[in-house]
């Protein structure tokens, strides 16, 4: 890959162009090396077997399951004083934000 600096005939311009060319070639070489390693790792087997080592079966992955009880159970009791009505999900207006901020109470400083 070559990089040409337009209108540069000075030694500094040629040296800069040469340095840039070297930098780009090094970057491409490193990128190509990493791509080759990725390709090799994808195709290579993850474990190397020695003559003494027996192949080990991979552990089965644990599956998450949901089981339903045949008999209903009461796990706890709900507090009847808690308001469970749906809340409004519309954004808060600027005026409502000012009102909410003005109604805040701060704990006393110790």
C-alpha positions in Angstrom: 0.0 0.0 0.0 1.5 3.3 -0.9 0.4 6.7 0.2 1.2 9.7 -2.0 1.4 13.2 -0.6 0.2 15.7 -3.2 2.4 18.6 -4.2 5.2 17.5 -1.8 8.7 17.4 -3.3 10.6 18.2 -0.2 12.5 15.6 1.8 10.2 16.1 4.8 7.2 15.4 2.6 8.7 12.2 1.2 9.8 11.0 4.6 6.3 11.7 6.0 4.8 9.7 3.1 7.2 6.9 3.7 6.4 6.8 7.4 2.7 6.8 6.7 3.1 4.0 4.2 5.1 1.9 6.8 2.4 2.6 9.4 -0.5 1.6 7.1 1.4 -1.6 6.0 2.1 -2.5 9.7 -1.6 -2.0 10.6 -2.7 -4.1 7.6 -0.2 -6.8 8.5 -1.4 -6.9 12.1 -5.1 -6.9 11.0 -4.4 -9.8 8.6 -2.5 -11.7 11.3 -5.4 -11.4 13.7 -7.9 -12.5 11.1 -5.8 -15.5 10.3 -5.6 -16.4 14.0 -9.4 -16.0 14.4 -9.9 -18.3 11.4 -7.5 -20.9 12.9 -9.1 -20.8 16.3 -12.6 -21.3 14.7 -11.4 -24.4 12.8 -9.1 -25.9 15.4 -10.4 -28.3 18.0 -10.4 -26.7 21.5 -8.6 -29.5 23.2 -5.6 -31.6 22.2 -5.7 -35.2 23.3 -2.5 -36.9 24.5 -2.2 -40.7 24.2 -2.8 -41.2 27.9 -5.7 -38.9 28.2 -9.1 -40.3 27.6 -11.7 -38.2 25.9 -13.8 -36.4 28.5 -17.5 -35.9 27.7 -18.6 -32.3 28.2 -20.8 -31.6 31.1 -24.5 -31.3 30.1 -25.8 -27.8 30.3 -28.3 -27.2 33.0 -31.7 -26.2 31.7 -33.9 -23.8 33.5 -37.4 -25.2 33.9 -40.7 -24.1 35.3 -42.8 -26.6 37.2 -46.4 -26.0 38.1 -47.9 -27.4 41.3 -50.9 -29.6 41.0 -52.2 -28.2 44.3 -52.5 -24.5 44.8 -50.5 -23.1 47.7 -50.8 -19.9 49.7 -47.3 -18.5 49.9 -48.0 -15.3 51.7 -50.6 -12.6 52.4 -51.1 -9.4 50.5 -51.4 -6.1 52.5 -54.8 -4.7 51.8 -53.7 -1.2 52.4 -51.3 -1.1 49.5 -52.7 0.7 46.4 -52.4 -1.6 43.4 -54.2 0.5 40.9 -52.3 1.1 37.6 -50.1 4.2 37.4 -50.0 6.7 34.6 -47.0 6.3 32.4 -47.1 9.7 30.6 -44.1 11.9 31.0 -44.1 14.4 33.9 -44.5 18.0 32.7 -42.2 20.8 33.8 -44.9 22.3 36.1 -45.5 18.9 37.8 -41.7 18.5 38.2 -41.4 21.9 39.9 -44.3 21.1 42.2 -42.8 17.7 43.2 -39.4 19.3 43.8 -40.9 22.0 45.9 -42.8 19.5 48.1 -39.7 17.5 49.1 -38.8 17.4 52.7 -35.2 16.9 53.7 -34.1 15.2 57.0 -32.7 17.5 59.7 -29.0 17.9 59.7 -27.3 16.2 62.6 
